[in-house]
């Protein structure tokens, strides 16, 4: 089982992922100080990013499982 999890983590965690997470957090922090009416756009964008990362995890699980 640990080999499966190691393969999943290797497939999911790419070299550019920390930069993506850092950039999205910095962008969210910078834009959160903006207009209150624009905050829902930031929230929706971050929700989309989270769902995309979740999809990446599912893809890595499937690939590590040989599907």
C-alpha positions as a Markdown table, in Angstrom:
| # | Residue | x | y | z |
|---|---|---|---|---|
| 1 | Unk | 0.0 | 0.0 | 0.0 |
| 2 | Unk | 2.8 | 2.4 | 0.7 |
| 3 | Unk | 4.1 | 1.9 | -2.8 |
| 4 | Unk | 0.7 | 2.9 | -4.1 |
| 5 | Unk | 0.7 | 6.1 | -2.0 |
| 6 | Unk | 4.3 | 6.9 | -3.0 |
| 7 | Unk | 3.4 | 6.5 | -6.7 |
| 8 | Unk | 0.3 | 8.7 | -6.2 |
| 9 | Unk | 2.2 | 11.4 | -4.4 |
| 10 | Unk | 5.0 | 11.3 | -7.0 |
| 11 | Unk | 2.5 | 11.7 | -9.8 |
| 12 | Unk | 0.6 | 14.5 | -8.1 |
| 13 | Unk | 3.3 | 16.6 | -6.6 |
| 14 | Unk | 5.1 | 18.2 | -9.6 |
| 15 | Unk | 7.9 | 20.7 | -9.4 |
| 16 | Unk | 5.6 | 23.6 | -10.4 |
| 17 | Unk | 2.9 | 22.9 | -7.8 |
| 18 | Unk | 4.4 | 24.9 | -4.9 |
| 19 | Unk | 4.8 | 27.9 | -7.1 |
| 20 | Unk | 1.2 | 27.6 | -8.3 |
| 21 | Unk | -0.1 | 27.4 | -4.7 |
| 22 | Unk | 2.1 | 30.3 | -3.6 |
| 23 | Unk | 1.1 | 32.5 | -6.5 |
| 24 | Unk | -2.6 | 31.8 | -5.9 |
| 25 | Unk | -2.3 | 32.5 | -2.2 |
| 26 | Unk | -0.5 | 35.8 | -2.9 |
| 27 | Unk | -3.0 | 36.8 | -5.5 |
| 28 | Unk | -5.9 | 36.0 | -3.2 |
| 29 | Unk | -4.3 | 38.0 | -0.4 |
| 30 | Unk | -3.6 | 41.0 | -2.6 |
| 31 | Unk | -7.1 | 41.0 | -4.2 |
| 32 | Unk | -9.0 | 40.4 | -1.0 |
| 33 | Unk | -8.2 | 43.9 | 0.0 |
| 34 | Unk | -10.1 | 45.2 | -3.0 |
| 35 | Unk | -13.8 | 45.8 | -3.5 |
| 36 | Unk | -16.1 | 43.7 | -1.4 |
| 37 | Unk | -18.2 | 43.1 | -4.5 |
| 38 | Unk | -15.2 | 41.5 | -6.3 |
| 39 | Unk | -14.4 | 39.0 | -3.5 |
| 40 | Unk | -16.8 | 36.4 | -4.8 |
| 41 | Unk | -14.8 | 36.3 | -8.0 |
| 42 | Unk | -11.7 | 35.5 | -6.0 |
| 43 | Unk | -13.6 | 32.9 | -4.0 |
| 44 | Unk | -14.9 | 31.2 | -7.1 |
| 45 | Unk | -11.4 | 31.2 | -8.7 |
| 46 | Unk | -9.9 | 29.6 | -5.6 |
| 47 | Unk | -12.7 | 27.0 | -5.5 |
| 48 | Unk | -12.0 | 26.2 | -9.1 |
| 49 | Unk | -8.3 | 25.8 | -8.3 |
| 50 | Unk | -9.2 | 23.5 | -5.4 |
| 51 | Unk | -11.4 | 21.4 | -7.6 |
| 52 | Unk | -8.7 | 21.3 | -10.3 |
| 53 | Unk | -6.2 | 20.0 | -7.7 |
| 54 | Unk | -8.7 | 17.5 | -6.5 |
| 55 | Unk | -9.1 | 16.3 | -10.1 |
| 56 | Unk | -5.3 | 16.0 | -10.3 |
| 57 | Unk | -5.3 | 13.8 | -7.2 |
| 58 | Unk | -8.0 | 11.6 | -8.6 |
| 59 | Unk | -6.0 | 11.3 | -11.9 |
| 60 | Unk | -2.8 | 10.4 | -9.9 |
| 61 | Unk | -4.7 | 7.8 | -7.9 |
| 62 | Unk | -6.1 | 6.2 | -11.1 |
| 63 | Unk | -2.7 | 6.3 | -12.8 |
| 64 | Unk | -0.9 | 4.8 | -9.8 |
| 65 | Unk | -3.6 | 2.1 | -9.6 |
| 66 | Unk | -3.0 | 1.1 | -13.2 |
| 67 | Unk | -6.3 | 2.3 | -14.5 |
